[in-house]
Amino acid sequence: MKINQIITEYEYGQDLEEEQAREWLKNFLESRGYKYMGEGQDAMVYRNSRGVVLKVYGLNQSQPLKRQLDFYRAAKGYNSPFIPRFGAAKNIKVKGHTYTIVPTEELSPNPTDPCMLDTLWTYQWVGDAYDENKPAIEALEDALGQYEKNEEIQLEIKSAIECLKRVGVNALDGYHTAYGRFCGDDLENSTNTMWRGNTPVINDPWAS
């Protein structure tokens, strides 16, 4: 069933308290094949058996919703593997409460190859890796010279280089550009990163 059909199938009745409305919406989506996966500060998450994920905003409708929708609108026209793939946002009014539903791809909290977790972390804090015009593996190789007297950091950088050679030397190329566009220039700033295979995906630029 398409998202348009899901959210326009019924006209909803009398107003209810928000907790009741959320429970009603939960039951409604589950009756349409979506399993409740949990919720964060701003959204509830549902998933169906085909791997379609619905993010349902409405827990805090003001600034968090606006900034998330601004992110989706901006990202829609931005062709980058580091940005989520998603469908058009739709509003649904449930018992006097308005929710916004955004279909998105299913992402994983971990990469296919575990080495990419440390590699991304290393790439984020190594100074030369901030050069967006330089391939990631080249930036890491150049950074080796900066830390020639620090054996521990040398080992971390070398491990990151070997990881990229194994999973694909271009796996992080362009990450700095995408990150800077949506999260600012400070790559060490925490963000909610999910994974599509071995590709890090900026899932929520405002996570802390």
C-alpha positions as CSV (number, residue, x, y, z in Angstrom):
1,M,0.0,0.0,0.0
2,K,1.4,3.4,-0.9
3,I,1.9,6.1,1.7
4,N,-0.8,8.3,0.0
5,Q,-3.3,5.5,0.5
6,I,-2.2,4.9,4.1
7,I,-2.8,8.5,5.3
8,T,-5.9,9.5,3.2
9,E,-8.0,6.4,3.7
10,Y,-10.0,7.7,6.7
11,E,-11.4,10.9,8.0
12,Y,-10.6,10.9,11.7
13,G,-13.1,11.6,14.4
14,Q,-13.3,13.5,17.7
15,D,-10.3,15.0,19.4
16,L,-8.4,12.9,21.9
17,E,-5.5,13.5,24.2
18,E,-2.1,13.2,22.5
19,E,-1.2,9.8,24.2
20,Q,-4.5,8.4,22.9
21,A,-4.0,9.8,19.5
22,R,-0.5,8.3,19.3
23,E,-1.8,4.9,20.4
24,W,-4.6,5.1,17.8
25,L,-2.0,5.9,15.1
26,K,0.2,3.1,16.3
27,N,-2.6,0.6,16.0
28,F,-3.6,2.0,12.6
29,L,-0.1,1.7,11.1
30,E,0.3,-1.8,12.6
31,S,-2.9,-2.9,11.0
32,R,-1.4,-1.8,7.7
33,G,1.7,-3.9,8.1
34,Y,4.0,-1.5,9.9
35,K,5.7,-2.6,13.1
36,Y,6.5,0.0,15.8
37,M,10.3,0.1,16.2
38,G,10.6,2.8,18.9
39,E,10.9,6.5,19.1
40,G,13.4,9.3,19.7
41,Q,12.9,12.9,21.0
42,D,11.1,14.0,17.9
43,A,9.8,11.0,16.0
44,M,8.3,7.5,16.1
45,V,9.7,4.9,13.7
46,Y,7.8,2.1,11.9
47,R,8.9,-0.5,9.5
48,N,7.2,-3.0,7.2
49,S,8.3,-6.4,5.9
50,R,9.7,-4.9,2.7
51,G,12.1,-2.6,4.6
52,V,10.1,0.6,4.1
53,V,10.7,2.8,7.2
54,L,8.2,5.5,8.3
55,K,9.4,8.4,10.5
56,V,6.4,9.9,12.2
57,Y,7.0,13.4,13.5
58,G,4.6,15.0,16.0
59,L,6.0,14.4,19.4
60,N,7.5,17.9,19.3
61,Q,6.0,19.7,16.3
62,S,7.8,23.0,16.5
63,Q,11.5,23.6,15.7
64,P,12.6,19.9,15.5
65,L,10.0,19.1,12.8
66,K,10.8,22.3,10.8
67,R,14.5,21.7,10.8
68,Q,14.1,18.0,9.9
69,L,11.8,18.9,7.0
70,D,14.2,21.6,5.9
71,F,16.9,18.9,5.9
72,Y,14.8,16.6,3.8
73,R,13.9,19.3,1.3
74,A,17.5,20.4,0.9
75,A,18.8,16.9,0.7
76,K,16.3,15.9,-1.9
77,G,18.1,17.8,-4.6
78,Y,21.6,16.9,-3.3
79,N,23.0,13.8,-5.0
80,S,25.3,12.3,-2.3
81,P,25.6,8.7,-1.0
82,F,26.0,10.2,2.5
83,I,22.4,11.5,2.6
84,P,19.3,9.4,3.2
85,R,17.0,8.3,0.5
86,F,13.4,9.2,1.3
87,G,9.9,9.9,-0.1
88,A,7.7,12.9,0.1
89,A,6.5,14.0,3.5
90,K,2.8,13.8,4.2
91,N,0.6,15.2,7.0
92,I,-2.0,13.2,8.8
93,K,-4.5,14.5,11.3
94,V,-5.4,12.0,14.0
95,K,-8.0,12.8,16.6
96,G,-7.1,16.5,16.6
97,H,-3.4,16.0,16.4
98,T,-1.3,16.6,13.3
99,Y,1.6,14.2,12.5
100,T,4.0,14.3,9.6
101,I,5.0,11.0,8.0
102,V,8.3,10.7,6.0
103,P,9.0,7.4,4.2
104,T,12.8,6.7,4.2
105,E,15.2,3.9,3.4
106,E,16.2,1.3,6.0
107,L,19.6,2.0,7.4
108,S,21.7,0.0,9.8
109,P,23.4,1.3,13.0
110,N,26.6,-0.5,12.0
111,P,28.6,-0.9,8.7
112,T,28.9,-4.2,6.9
113,D,32.6,-4.2,7.7
114,P,33.2,-3.2,11.4
115,C,36.5,-1.6,10.5
116,M,34.6,1.4,9.0
117,L,33.5,2.5,12.4
118,D,37.1,3.3,13.5
119,T,38.0,4.4,10.0
120,L,35.3,7.1,9.9
121,W,36.2,8.3,13.4
122,T,39.9,8.5,12.4
123,Y,39.0,10.3,9.2
124,Q,36.9,12.8,11.1
125,W,39.7,14.0,13.4
126,V,42.7,13.8,11.2
127,G,43.5,17.4,10.1
128,D,44.3,16.8,6.4
129,A,41.2,14.8,6.0
130,Y,39.3,18.0,6.1
131,D,40.5,18.9,2.6
132,E,37.4,18.2,0.6
133,N,39.3,18.3,-2.7
134,K,41.5,15.4,-1.7
135,P,40.5,11.7,-1.8
136,A,40.0,10.3,1.7
137,I,42.7,7.7,1.4
138,E,45.2,10.3,0.1
139,A,44.4,12.6,3.0
140,L,45.0,9.9,5.5
141,E,48.3,9.0,3.8
142,D,49.4,12.6,3.9
143,A,48.4,12.8,7.6
144,L,50.9,10.0,8.4
145,G,53.7,12.6,8.1
146,Q,52.1,14.9,10.6
147,Y,52.1,12.2,13.3
148,E,55.4,10.5,12.6
149,K,56.4,10.9,16.2
150,N,53.2,9.4,17.6
151,E,53.2,5.7,17.1
152,E,49.7,5.2,18.4
153,I,48.1,7.7,16.0
154,Q,50.3,6.3,13.2
155,L,48.8,2.8,13.8
156,E,45.2,4.2,13.8
157,I,45.8,6.0,10.5
158,K,47.4,2.9,8.9
159,S,44.5,0.8,10.1
160,A,42.1,3.2,8.5
161,I,44.0,3.1,5.2
162,E,44.0,-0.7,5.2
163,C,40.3,-0.7,5.9
164,L,39.5,1.6,2.9
165,K,41.7,-0.5,0.7
166,R,39.7,-3.5,1.7
167,V,36.1,-2.1,1.4
168,G,36.9,0.4,-1.4
169,V,39.3,3.3,-1.5
170,N,36.6,5.7,-2.5
171,A,34.3,4.8,0.3
172,L,34.6,8.2,2.1
173,D,35.3,10.5,-0.8
174,G,33.0,13.5,-0.6
175,Y,32.0,12.8,3.0
176,H,33.5,16.1,4.2
177,T,31.6,18.1,1.5
178,A,28.2,16.5,2.5
179,Y,28.9,16.9,6.2
180,G,29.9,20.5,5.8
181,R,26.8,21.3,3.8
182,F,24.4,19.9,6.4
183,C,26.3,19.9,9.7
184,G,28.9,22.6,9.5
185,D,32.6,22.4,9.2
186,D,33.4,20.8,12.5
187,L,33.7,17.1,11.7
188,E,34.3,16.3,15.3
189,N,30.8,17.5,16.2
190,S,28.6,14.6,17.1
191,T,25.9,13.5,14.6
192,N,23.6,10.6,14.2
193,T,25.3,8.5,11.6
194,M,23.6,5.4,10.2
195,W,25.0,3.0,7.6
196,R,24.1,1.8,4.1
197,G,26.5,-1.1,3.7
198,N,29.9,0.6,4.3
199,T,28.7,4.1,3.5
200,P,28.0,6.4,6.5
201,V,24.7,8.2,6.1
202,I,24.0,11.5,7.9
203,N,20.7,10.6,9.4
204,D,20.1,13.5,11.8
205,P,22.4,16.6,11.5
206,W,21.2,17.9,14.9
207,A,21.8,14.8,17.1
208,S,24.1,15.3,20.0
